[in-house]
């Protein structure tokens, strides 16, 4: 058991380095022989463990990640297709186009004209603290000094592209339940969202964290699960998009208009997930429970259809953005 955990951690570090090297157009590390020798394993042994943990061959994963990152250059730049092909290790424009169409069902040229959502190969996360549900509770000096900031914001009208679950309780349980619904598993949904341009919260992070534009949310909904605050909520995962978004909507997702509204934000700064997650959660829960709305002139808005957003990015912040309205 311990050996397998160590392998998962090692492969997680390796795939992070692979992504970094692909993004920097550095082929030095992106080879099976180089990585195997770097960590002191034979190519055979490393290949075997990689497939055992990831479910795919190393070369297959590497090729799909190169394509996923190349697709963003096709989508977001005016670089020539040959230049993009060479940047990502393809021998020619033709070889790149063949691989692109085989993976996404569309040529690079047609995708640039009409960037429809496609399922990208998201970064492997064999050691994903979020999906493994292992946030810890070790007290640290840093944690005792950080406070929860509370402030109000007005969020302009936008759209929210998402999936939802009326029964789940938290991120881990949400994806457990969604994985039983065809084409709504974490890899598929994150891959589709990653291919969509213009996400309002996209700050260049990895696919399933809030700095990539992908966030959890909760919708006030009569048939939703009664949450710890005593109100019915549906749990959602998706991305906020501009009000004028006109792109294609994946068949398994919902695109919903969100009107301009006022929100209260409860925000905690960066923290270590493995040691501080539960403590930060408790601190924010306490701040939300004890906030004096009467003095603020606002009250929480439980109108059906209003969303509140949940940003959980331990390198930047943990924050709830909850809808409010003026008190009577």
Residue frames relative to the residue before (quaternion, step in Angstrom):
aa qw qx qy qz dx dy dz
X 1.0000 0.0000 0.0000 0.0000 0.00 0.00 0.00
X 0.6829 0.4892 -0.2873 0.4602 3.57 0.88 -1.01
X 0.6335 0.5338 -0.3305 0.4523 3.58 1.01 -0.80
X 0.6577 0.5130 -0.3142 0.4534 3.58 0.95 -0.85
X 0.6231 0.5269 -0.3352 0.4709 3.59 1.04 -0.77
X 0.6507 0.5105 -0.3179 0.4635 3.58 0.96 -0.86
X 0.6384 0.5129 -0.3277 0.4712 3.59 1.01 -0.75
X 0.6385 0.5245 -0.3335 0.4539 3.59 0.95 -0.83
X 0.6555 0.4999 -0.3104 0.4733 3.57 0.95 -0.86
X 0.6543 0.5208 -0.3133 0.4501 3.57 0.95 -0.88
X 0.6860 0.4698 -0.2899 0.4739 3.57 0.87 -0.94
X 0.5869 0.5519 -0.3749 0.4588 3.60 1.10 -0.59
X 0.6646 0.4891 -0.3027 0.4769 3.60 0.92 -0.87
X 0.6398 0.5336 -0.3234 0.4487 3.57 1.02 -0.80
X 0.6981 0.4614 -0.3023 0.4565 3.61 0.80 -0.91
X 0.5904 0.5443 -0.3726 0.4651 3.61 1.13 -0.49
X 0.6558 0.4926 -0.3009 0.4865 3.57 1.02 -0.82
X 0.6177 0.5427 -0.3430 0.4542 3.58 1.03 -0.77
X 0.6599 0.5016 -0.3084 0.4668 3.58 0.89 -0.93
X 0.6403 0.5253 -0.3223 0.4584 3.57 0.96 -0.88
X 0.6774 0.4951 -0.2912 0.4595 3.59 0.93 -0.90
X 0.6357 0.5164 -0.3334 0.4669 3.59 0.99 -0.80
X 0.6679 0.5067 -0.3031 0.4531 3.59 0.91 -0.93
X 0.7192 0.4221 -0.2403 0.4968 3.57 1.07 -0.73
X 0.4083 -0.7334 0.4456 0.3114 3.59 1.38 0.10
X 0.4397 0.6782 -0.4501 0.3796 3.54 1.11 0.83
X 0.1985 -0.8269 0.5203 0.0782 3.57 -0.32 1.27
X 0.4014 0.7543 -0.4582 0.2450 3.61 1.24 -0.14
X 0.7802 0.3425 -0.1840 0.4901 3.58 0.81 -1.02
X 0.6484 0.5728 -0.3155 0.3898 3.57 1.15 -0.63
X 0.5488 0.5415 -0.4698 0.4300 3.53 0.42 1.27
X 0.5921 -0.6062 0.4037 0.3449 3.54 -1.07 0.77
X 0.6758 0.5002 -0.3025 0.4491 3.59 0.89 -0.90
X 0.6486 0.5239 -0.3195 0.4503 3.60 0.97 -0.84
X 0.6941 0.4714 -0.2807 0.4660 3.58 0.85 -0.98
X 0.6298 0.5421 -0.3346 0.4445 3.58 0.95 -0.82
X 0.7020 0.4570 -0.2697 0.4751 3.57 0.84 -0.98
X 0.5940 0.5909 -0.3545 0.4151 3.58 1.07 -0.72
X 0.7740 0.3200 -0.1604 0.5223 3.56 1.03 -0.85
X 0.5629 -0.6741 0.3534 0.3222 3.56 1.27 0.34
X 0.5708 0.5732 -0.3950 0.4354 3.58 1.11 0.62
X 0.5284 -0.5828 0.4948 0.3692 3.53 -1.24 0.38
X 0.6315 -0.5259 0.4007 0.4051 3.56 -1.22 0.48
X 0.6439 0.5370 -0.3267 0.4361 3.59 0.95 -0.86
X 0.6995 0.4751 -0.2827 0.4527 3.60 0.80 -1.01
X 0.6621 0.4974 -0.3124 0.4654 3.58 0.92 -0.87
X 0.6426 0.5285 -0.3231 0.4510 3.60 0.93 -0.88
X 0.6491 0.5304 -0.3082 0.4499 3.55 0.98 -0.91
X 0.6977 0.4634 -0.2772 0.4709 3.60 0.86 -0.95
X 0.6190 0.5463 -0.3477 0.4444 3.58 1.02 -0.76
X 0.6873 0.4698 -0.2828 0.4764 3.58 0.89 -0.92
X 0.6204 0.5564 -0.3362 0.4388 3.57 1.02 -0.77
X 0.7381 0.4158 -0.2195 0.4840 3.57 0.94 -0.91
X 0.7737 0.3751 -0.1900 0.4739 3.59 0.94 -0.87
X 0.4199 -0.7116 0.4662 0.3163 3.58 1.15 -0.55
X 0.7607 0.2683 -0.1922 0.5589 3.59 1.23 0.18
X 0.5985 -0.5542 0.4372 0.3788 3.53 -1.29 0.36
X 0.6191 -0.5681 0.3932 0.3733 3.56 -1.12 0.70
X 0.6880 0.4899 -0.2992 0.4439 3.60 0.82 -0.96
X 0.6146 0.5362 -0.3499 0.4608 3.59 1.07 -0.66
X 0.6584 0.5037 -0.3071 0.4675 3.58 0.91 -0.92
X 0.6593 0.5201 -0.3095 0.4462 3.57 0.88 -0.96
X 0.6662 0.5061 -0.3065 0.4539 3.59 0.92 -0.89
X 0.6815 0.4872 -0.2915 0.4617 3.59 0.95 -0.85
X 0.6420 0.5017 -0.3334 0.4743 3.61 1.05 -0.67
X 0.6202 0.5255 -0.3511 0.4646 3.60 1.00 -0.71
X 0.6551 0.5075 -0.3097 0.4663 3.56 0.97 -0.84
X 0.6445 0.5380 -0.3251 0.4353 3.58 0.95 -0.87
X 0.7049 0.4364 -0.2664 0.4916 3.58 0.95 -0.86
X 0.6076 0.5396 -0.3518 0.4646 3.58 1.12 -0.61
X 0.5968 0.5799 -0.3608 0.4211 3.58 1.04 -0.76
X 0.6518 0.5166 -0.3290 0.4473 3.60 0.99 -0.75
X 0.6180 0.5122 -0.3487 0.4839 3.60 1.13 -0.56
X 0.6123 0.5300 -0.3409 0.4775 3.58 1.06 -0.74
X 0.7114 0.4842 -0.2437 0.4474 3.56 0.90 -1.00
X 0.8250 0.3262 -0.1165 0.4465 3.56 0.79 -1.06
X 0.7502 0.3399 -0.2082 0.5276 3.61 1.19 -0.18
X 0.4113 -0.6769 0.5379 0.2886 3.54 -1.34 0.08
X 0.2739 0.7766 -0.5160 0.2359 3.59 1.20 0.50
X 0.5503 -0.6085 0.4599 0.3397 3.56 -1.13 0.64
X 0.5876 -0.6134 0.3997 0.3445 3.56 -1.10 0.70
X 0.6079 0.5415 -0.3590 0.4564 3.60 1.10 -0.61
X 0.6441 0.5178 -0.3217 0.4620 3.59 0.96 -0.86
X 0.6503 0.5005 -0.3152 0.4767 3.59 0.95 -0.85
X 0.6310 0.5435 -0.3305 0.4441 3.57 0.95 -0.90
X 0.7011 0.4646 -0.2725 0.4673 3.58 0.81 -0.98
X 0.6001 0.5749 -0.3509 0.4316 3.59 1.07 -0.73
X 0.7828 0.3257 -0.1536 0.5075 3.57 1.01 -0.83
X 0.6728 -0.5849 0.2743 0.3606 3.55 1.15 0.67
X 0.4840 0.6331 -0.4667 0.3835 3.62 1.17 0.39
X 0.5301 -0.6819 0.4143 0.2870 3.55 -1.03 0.82
X 0.8084 0.0141 0.0313 0.5877 3.58 1.16 -0.54
X 0.6682 -0.4624 0.3983 0.4255 3.52 -1.35 0.18
X 0.6589 0.5286 -0.3073 0.4382 3.57 0.96 -0.91
X 0.6522 0.5065 -0.3160 0.4673 3.60 0.96 -0.85
X 0.6405 0.5201 -0.3133 0.4701 3.57 1.01 -0.81
X 0.6716 0.5042 -0.2978 0.4540 3.59 0.87 -0.94
X 0.6359 0.5285 -0.3303 0.4552 3.59 0.99 -0.81
X 0.6835 0.4805 -0.2849 0.4699 3.58 0.87 -0.96
X 0.6291 0.5481 -0.3183 0.4499 3.54 1.02 -0.87
X 0.7059 0.4543 -0.2701 0.4715 3.57 0.81 -0.99
X 0.6205 0.5432 -0.3462 0.4474 3.59 1.03 -0.74
X 0.7169 0.4494 -0.2516 0.4699 3.59 0.97 -0.84
X 0.8334 0.2540 -0.0865 0.4832 3.58 0.87 -0.94
X 0.4678 -0.7144 0.4242 0.3012 3.58 1.25 -0.04
X 0.7218 0.3210 -0.2091 0.5765 3.58 1.26 0.34
X 0.4621 -0.6734 0.4901 0.3047 3.60 -1.05 0.65
X 0.6429 -0.5128 0.3823 0.4214 3.62 -1.19 0.38
X 0.6326 0.5461 -0.3305 0.4386 3.59 1.00 -0.83
X 0.7033 0.4517 -0.2701 0.4779 3.59 0.85 -0.95
X 0.6283 0.5304 -0.3440 0.4534 3.59 1.05 -0.70
X 0.6356 0.5230 -0.3424 0.4530 3.60 0.97 -0.77
X 0.6543 0.5032 -0.3089 0.4726 3.60 1.05 -0.75
X 0.8055 0.0399 0.0344 0.5902 3.56 0.99 -0.89
X 0.1140 -0.8526 0.5077 0.0487 3.62 0.21 1.27
X 0.0713 -0.8174 0.5716 -0.0095 3.57 0.19 1.32
X 0.5832 -0.5752 0.4210 0.3896 3.63 -1.12 0.49
X 0.0188 0.7681 -0.6393 0.0292 3.56 -0.98 0.92
X 0.5149 -0.6482 0.4622 0.3179 3.56 -1.16 0.51
X 0.1811 -0.7898 0.5807 0.0794 3.56 -0.49 1.21
X 0.4985 -0.6066 0.5143 0.3449 3.55 -1.25 0.45
X 0.2466 -0.7846 0.5527 0.1345 3.57 -0.33 1.23
X 0.6385 -0.5325 0.3826 0.4029 3.55 -1.22 0.42
X 0.5065 -0.6430 0.4799 0.3156 3.57 -0.98 0.83
X 0.0482 -0.7955 0.6037 0.0169 3.56 -1.05 0.79
X 0.0158 -0.8292 0.5586 -0.0081 3.62 0.46 1.13
X 0.7446 0.2572 -0.1769 0.5900 3.59 1.19 -0.52
X 0.1734 0.7967 -0.5446 0.1968 3.54 0.54 1.27
X 0.3541 -0.7665 0.4960 0.2029 3.59 -0.29 1.25
X 0.6428 0.5412 -0.3292 0.4308 3.57 1.04 -0.75
X 0.7365 0.4017 -0.2383 0.4894 3.58 0.80 -1.00
X 0.6547 0.4872 -0.3199 0.4813 3.60 1.16 -0.47
X 0.3097 -0.7965 0.4732 0.2140 3.56 1.35 -0.17
X 0.4416 0.7117 -0.4347 0.3310 3.59 0.86 1.00
X 0.2296 0.7820 -0.5470 0.1915 3.62 1.06 0.62
X 0.2882 -0.8195 0.4795 0.1242 3.57 -0.70 1.09
X 0.3638 -0.7430 0.5328 0.1779 3.52 -1.31 -0.05
X 0.2995 0.7546 -0.5307 0.2434 3.60 1.00 0.73
X 0.3982 -0.7260 0.5044 0.2447 3.59 -0.73 1.02
X 0.0290 -0.7878 0.6152 0.0068 3.56 -0.99 0.87
X 0.6407 -0.5277 0.3888 0.3998 3.57 -1.23 0.41
X 0.6316 0.5485 -0.3320 0.4360 3.56 0.96 -0.86
X 0.6712 0.5164 -0.3057 0.4353 3.55 0.90 -0.96
X 0.6706 0.5044 -0.3205 0.4396 3.59 0.93 -0.79
X 0.6855 0.4903 -0.2899 0.4535 3.61 1.13 -0.51
X 0.6252 0.5578 -0.3495 0.4193 3.62 1.07 -0.57
X 0.1893 -0.7753 0.5950 0.0955 3.55 -0.99 0.87
X 0.4695 -0.6353 0.5303 0.3077 3.54 -1.31 0.33
X 0.2717 -0.7534 0.5785 0.1548 3.57 -0.72 1.09
X 0.1103 -0.7809 0.6127 0.0508 3.57 -1.05 0.79
X 0.1976 0.7769 -0.5771 0.1563 3.59 -0.76 1.01
X 0.4172 -0.6952 0.5306 0.2472 3.57 -1.29 0.38
X 0.0390 -0.7815 0.6224 0.0186 3.58 -1.14 0.68
X 0.2959 -0.6878 0.6235 0.2249 3.51 -1.33 0.39
X 0.1566 -0.7954 0.5817 0.0665 3.59 -0.66 1.11
X 0.4343 -0.7191 0.4752 0.2615 3.61 -0.67 1.06
X 0.6782 -0.4657 0.3852 0.4180 3.53 -1.34 0.29
X 0.1146 0.7824 -0.6024 0.1092 3.59 -0.98 0.86
X 0.4288 -0.6530 0.5390 0.3150 3.55 -1.30 -0.18
X 0.1781 -0.7639 0.6088 0.1188 3.55 -1.20 0.54
X 0.1619 -0.7771 0.6066 0.0450 3.55 -0.62 1.27
X 0.2097 0.8229 -0.4837 0.2117 3.58 -0.45 1.14
X 0.2910 -0.6432 0.6512 0.2785 3.47 -1.50 -0.08
X 0.1376 -0.8116 0.5617 0.0835 3.59 -1.14 0.37
X 0.1496 -0.7601 0.6267 0.0844 3.52 -1.31 0.49
X 0.3432 -0.7807 0.4944 0.1680 3.57 -0.79 1.04
X 0.7541 0.4130 -0.2008 0.4695 3.60 1.22 -0.26
X 0.5637 0.6512 -0.3871 0.3292 3.62 1.13 -0.44
X 0.2164 -0.7508 0.6137 0.1134 3.53 -1.32 0.52
X 0.8462 -0.0008 -0.0359 0.5316 3.59 -0.05 1.26
X 0.7362 -0.4768 0.2913 0.3818 3.51 -1.37 0.50
X 0.6782 0.4950 -0.2969 0.4548 3.59 0.82 -1.00
X 0.6935 0.4693 -0.2740 0.4730 3.57 0.85 -0.99
X 0.5887 0.5843 -0.3595 0.4275 3.59 1.08 -0.75
X 0.7395 0.4085 -0.2464 0.4750 3.59 0.75 -1.01
X 0.5503 0.5790 -0.3947 0.4540 3.59 1.17 -0.45
X 0.7052 0.4493 -0.2595 0.4832 3.57 0.90 -0.94
X 0.6645 0.5093 -0.3171 0.4456 3.61 0.92 -0.84
X 0.6098 0.5787 -0.3587 0.4058 3.60 1.07 -0.66
X 0.6503 0.5108 -0.3128 0.4672 3.59 1.22 -0.37
X 0.6260 0.4880 -0.3282 0.5121 3.58 1.34 -0.06
X 0.5129 -0.6693 0.4272 0.3264 3.64 -0.68 0.99
X 0.8701 0.0555 -0.0901 0.4814 3.55 -0.99 1.03
X 0.6277 0.4984 -0.3749 0.4659 3.59 1.13 0.60
X 0.3556 0.7259 -0.5037 0.3047 3.59 1.19 0.49
X 0.7089 -0.4881 0.3112 0.4030 3.55 -1.26 0.43
X 0.6723 0.5096 -0.3123 0.4369 3.61 0.83 -0.95
X 0.6750 0.4956 -0.3007 0.4564 3.60 0.91 -0.91
X 0.7029 0.4678 -0.2834 0.4547 3.59 0.76 -1.00
X 0.6659 0.4852 -0.3113 0.4736 3.60 0.91 -0.86
X 0.6360 0.5362 -0.3243 0.4504 3.60 1.05 -0.74
X 0.6546 0.4958 -0.3058 0.4819 3.57 1.01 -0.82
X 0.6773 0.4917 -0.3011 0.4570 3.59 0.84 -0.94
X 0.6309 0.5524 -0.3375 0.4277 3.57 1.04 -0.74
X 0.6709 0.5103 -0.3024 0.4451 3.59 1.11 -0.61
X 0.6208 0.5742 -0.3333 0.4170 3.60 1.23 -0.35
X 0.3402 -0.7611 0.5280 0.1619 3.54 -0.81 1.06
X 0.7964 0.3869 -0.2423 0.3966 3.53 -1.23 0.53
X 0.3167 0.7501 -0.5267 0.2441 3.62 1.14 0.35
X 0.5030 -0.7130 0.4045 0.2737 3.57 -0.76 1.06
X 0.7539 0.3679 -0.2060 0.5038 3.59 1.09 -0.63
X 0.4218 0.7253 -0.4518 0.3031 3.58 1.23 0.35
X 0.0265 0.8039 -0.5906 0.0652 3.55 -0.49 1.26
X 0.6793 -0.5448 0.2761 0.4068 3.54 1.19 0.62
X 0.4125 0.7149 -0.4747 0.3058 3.58 1.13 0.50
X 0.6694 -0.4509 0.3723 0.4583 3.55 -1.29 -0.25
X 0.7610 -0.4867 0.2054 0.3767 3.52 -1.27 0.55
X 0.8224 0.2173 -0.1259 0.5105 3.60 0.78 -0.84
X 0.5707 0.4951 -0.4789 0.4471 3.55 0.67 1.14
X 0.6802 -0.5567 0.2961 0.3739 3.53 -1.19 0.56
X 0.6296 0.5348 -0.3595 0.4340 3.63 1.10 -0.40
X 0.6176 0.5144 -0.3551 0.4773 3.61 1.29 0.00
X 0.5880 -0.5798 0.3666 0.4286 3.57 1.29 -0.02
X 0.6250 0.5051 -0.3479 0.4830 3.60 1.25 0.06
X 0.0456 0.8287 -0.5495 0.0966 3.58 -0.63 1.10
X 0.4657 -0.6003 0.5621 0.3268 3.49 -1.38 0.30
X 0.0062 -0.7777 0.6284 0.0170 3.55 -1.25 0.44
X 0.2246 -0.7361 0.6165 0.1660 3.54 -1.32 0.22
X 0.1955 -0.7860 0.5788 0.0951 3.56 -0.96 0.89
X 0.4485 -0.6403 0.5475 0.2985 3.56 -0.97 0.85
X 0.1634 0.8038 -0.5338 0.2058 3.55 -0.45 1.19
X 0.4877 -0.7128 0.4222 0.2754 3.58 -0.62 1.13
X 0.7548 0.3785 -0.2271 0.4853 3.59 0.96 -0.75
X 0.4526 0.6997 -0.4433 0.3302 3.57 1.24 0.23
X 0.6496 -0.4976 0.4013 0.4116 3.54 -1.34 0.15
X 0.4481 -0.6586 0.5242 0.3011 3.59 -1.04 0.74
X 0.2656 -0.8015 0.5199 0.1294 3.56 -0.52 1.18
X 0.7329 -0.4244 0.2990 0.4397 3.57 -1.31 -0.01
X 0.6501 0.4953 -0.3199 0.4793 3.60 1.24 -0.32
X 0.5554 -0.6633 0.3612 0.3480 3.57 1.31 0.13
X 0.6390 0.4897 -0.3395 0.4864 3.60 1.23 0.37
X 0.4977 -0.6616 0.4621 0.3179 3.63 -1.09 0.59
X 0.0156 0.8051 -0.5896 0.0628 3.57 -0.80 1.06
X 0.2483 -0.6972 0.6447 0.1915 3.53 -1.27 0.55
X 0.3377 -0.7415 0.5461 0.1948 3.57 -0.90 0.94
X 0.0942 -0.8213 0.5626 -0.0120 3.58 -0.86 1.00
X 0.0900 -0.7509 0.6471 0.0961 3.53 -1.33 0.34
X 0.3264 0.7560 -0.5167 0.2343 3.57 -0.80 0.94
X 0.4601 -0.6506 0.5239 0.3009 3.55 -1.18 -0.67
X 0.3923 -0.6808 0.5632 0.2556 3.54 -1.09 0.76
X 0.1031 -0.8014 0.5891 0.0099 3.56 -0.93 0.96
X 0.6440 -0.5326 0.3638 0.4113 3.60 -1.15 0.44
X 0.6585 -0.5283 0.3779 0.3800 3.54 -1.24 0.56
X 0.7516 0.3965 -0.2085 0.4841 3.59 1.01 -0.81
X 0.2888 0.7732 -0.5213 0.2169 3.62 1.18 0.37
X 0.0813 -0.8246 0.5598 -0.0040 3.56 -0.79 1.08
X 0.4115 0.7515 -0.4419 0.2659 3.57 1.27 0.14
X 0.6570 -0.5040 0.3952 0.3978 3.50 -1.37 0.23
X 0.3046 -0.7458 0.5684 0.1674 3.57 -1.09 0.79
X 0.4536 -0.6771 0.4974 0.2974 3.63 -0.70 1.00
X 0.5919 -0.6450 0.3556 0.3274 3.57 -0.91 0.94
X 0.7183 0.4425 -0.2610 0.4691 3.60 1.10 -0.59
X 0.6690 0.4938 -0.2850 0.4769 3.58 1.30 0.08
X 0.3613 -0.7129 0.5693 0.1926 3.54 -1.33 0.42
X 0.1468 -0.7565 0.6299 0.0966 3.58 -0.98 0.86
X 0.0095 -0.8348 0.5463 -0.0672 3.55 -0.45 1.22
X 0.4216 -0.6823 0.5392 0.2568 3.56 -1.02 0.84
X 0.1087 -0.7707 0.6258 0.0500 3.56 -0.98 0.91
X 0.3398 -0.7710 0.4979 0.2052 3.62 -0.48 1.12
X 0.6334 -0.4867 0.4137 0.4368 3.57 -1.25 0.30
X 0.1275 0.8074 -0.5660 0.1070 3.55 -0.97 0.79
X 0.4684 -0.6508 0.5203 0.2939 3.50 -1.34 0.25
X 0.0979 -0.8009 0.5906 -0.0127 3.53 -1.08 0.88
X 0.2767 -0.6971 0.6251 0.2161 3.52 -1.31 0.42
X 0.2018 -0.7897 0.5739 0.0797 3.56 -0.95 0.96
X 0.1030 -0.7381 0.6648 0.0516 3.54 -1.02 0.94
X 0.0399 0.8499 -0.5141 0.1087 3.57 -0.33 1.27
X 0.1071 -0.7521 0.6488 0.0441 3.54 -1.02 0.97
X 0.5086 -0.6826 0.4435 0.2806 3.57 -1.03 0.77
X 0.7919 -0.3168 0.2151 0.4757 3.61 -1.29 -0.18
X 0.0283 0.7907 -0.6100 0.0435 3.55 -1.14 0.65
X 0.4991 -0.6269 0.5026 0.3245 3.56 -1.32 0.30
X 0.4372 -0.7393 0.4425 0.2580 3.57 -0.52 1.18
X 0.7093 0.4978 -0.2878 0.4078 3.56 0.71 -1.07
X 0.7870 0.3278 -0.1813 0.4903 3.61 0.99 -0.70
X 0.8089 0.3335 -0.1347 0.4651 3.62 1.06 -0.65
X 0.4160 0.7612 -0.4508 0.2107 3.59 1.19 -0.26
X 0.7029 0.4720 -0.2856 0.4489 3.59 0.75 -1.00
X 0.6520 0.5205 -0.3142 0.4530 3.57 1.03 -0.76
X 0.6463 0.5006 -0.3195 0.4792 3.58 0.99 -0.80
X 0.6250 0.5368 -0.3307 0.4603 3.57 1.00 -0.82
X 0.6676 0.4991 -0.3032 0.4617 3.58 0.89 -0.91
X 0.6471 0.5286 -0.3190 0.4474 3.57 1.01 -0.83
X 0.6731 0.4732 -0.3027 0.4811 3.60 0.95 -0.84
X 0.6172 0.5394 -0.3459 0.4566 3.59 0.98 -0.79
X 0.6602 0.5061 -0.3072 0.4622 3.57 0.95 -0.85
X 0.6484 0.5189 -0.3191 0.4566 3.58 0.98 -0.86
X 0.6658 0.4893 -0.3076 0.4719 3.59 0.98 -0.82
X 0.6570 0.5234 -0.3099 0.4454 3.58 0.98 -0.80
X 0.7780 0.3878 -0.1803 0.4603 3.58 0.93 -0.93
X 0.4463 0.7018 -0.4683 0.2982 3.61 1.19 -0.09
X 0.3515 -0.7493 0.5320 0.1790 3.57 -0.92 0.98
X 0.1959 -0.8170 0.5344 0.0924 3.58 0.01 1.29
X 0.5964 0.5967 -0.3694 0.3896 3.58 1.03 -0.73
X 0.6787 0.4783 -0.2878 0.4772 3.57 0.98 -0.82
X 0.6698 0.5316 -0.3013 0.4219 3.59 1.08 -0.68
X 0.4268 -0.7002 0.4678 0.3297 3.58 1.16 -0.54
X 0.6648 0.4424 -0.3006 0.5215 3.57 1.31 0.19
X 0.1047 -0.7438 0.6491 0.1201 3.51 -1.39 0.17
X 0.5963 -0.5592 0.4217 0.3923 3.56 -1.17 0.50
X 0.3021 -0.7525 0.5639 0.1562 3.53 -1.05 0.84
X 0.1124 -0.8205 0.5602 0.0185 3.56 -0.48 1.23
X 0.2488 0.7858 -0.5251 0.2117 3.58 1.20 0.48
X 0.5105 -0.6567 0.4532 0.3205 3.58 -0.84 0.94
X 0.7699 0.3468 -0.2713 0.4619 3.54 -0.99 0.90
X 0.5846 0.5469 -0.3989 0.4471 3.61 1.20 -0.20
X 0.3015 -0.7591 0.5578 0.1470 3.54 -1.07 0.85
X 0.0338 -0.7232 0.6712 0.1592 3.50 -1.32 0.26
X 0.3739 -0.7752 0.4920 0.1313 3.47 -1.00 1.05
X 0.2128 -0.7737 0.5936 0.0620 3.50 -1.14 0.84
X 0.0650 -0.7993 0.5974 -0.0101 3.58 -0.51 1.24
X 0.0262 0.8002 -0.5936 0.0813 3.55 -0.54 1.22
X 0.2557 0.7397 -0.5630 0.2654 3.54 0.08 1.36
X 0.2965 -0.8268 0.4432 0.1789 3.57 0.08 1.30
X 0.6345 0.5319 -0.3469 0.4407 3.63 1.12 -0.44
X 0.7660 0.3244 -0.1719 0.5277 3.59 1.21 -0.41
X 0.7485 -0.3127 0.2479 0.5296 3.59 0.70 -1.04
X 0.2296 -0.6633 0.6750 0.2273 3.47 -1.47 0.02
X 0.2051 0.8041 -0.5444 0.1223 3.59 -0.66 0.95
X 0.2669 -0.7015 0.6405 0.1623 3.47 -1.31 0.66
X 0.1165 -0.7633 0.6334 0.0513 3.55 -0.99 0.91
X 0.0247 -0.8599 0.5063 -0.0597 3.58 -0.02 1.36
X 0.4797 -0.6862 0.4602 0.2953 3.62 -0.91 0.85
X 0.0520 -0.7883 0.6131 0.0033 3.53 -1.07 0.86
X 0.1362 -0.7507 0.6338 0.1271 3.53 -1.39 0.11
X 0.6311 -0.5257 0.4008 0.4059 3.56 -1.23 0.41
X 0.4756 -0.6596 0.5009 0.2964 3.56 -1.03 0.80
X 0.5114 -0.6307 0.4838 0.3265 3.57 -1.14 0.57
